[in-house]
Amino acid sequence: MKAMALFLERQEAAQAEMDSVLGTNDPAYGEEDKLPYFKAVLCECFRWQTVVPLSFPHVTNQDLQYNGYKIPQGTVILANVWGILHDLKIYGSNADNFDPERWLKRDERGWQWDNDLPDLYHLSFGFGTR
């Protein structure tokens, strides 16, 4: 909601894509590939402003070793979701900006989904089993 209120031109572009692809029809499950700009707006909303900056705590159930660090059983681990989703190495120097085009490339057919970025936007929903 915040992104749509702040970036009306992005909202208008997503709406224009939906109108041109769907017309007066309701979207059906599985049609997101026909709506790359709309999908990019959703992914960017999840990435740009997470609900909470850290994940829920998880506890190791055994001793672990990660990148040379020993992590004993029973250690509480929190992931810095905001940090991961704003990593300059992944999202570039404009990682703090709301930019749906980062997920896309443009060619003669229009906007196309660009699979070069890792699908990390779902991290805003947390980790682990439910």
PyMOL commands that set and color helices and strands:
alter all, ss='L'
color gray80, all
select helices_A, chain A and resi 2-6+8-22+31-34+36-48+81-85+88-91+100-103+121-125
alter helices_A, ss='H'
color red, helices_A
select strands_A, chain A and resi 58-59+64-66+69-71+76-77+104-107+110-113
alter strands_A, ss='S'
color yellow, strands_A
deselect
rebuild
show_as cartoon
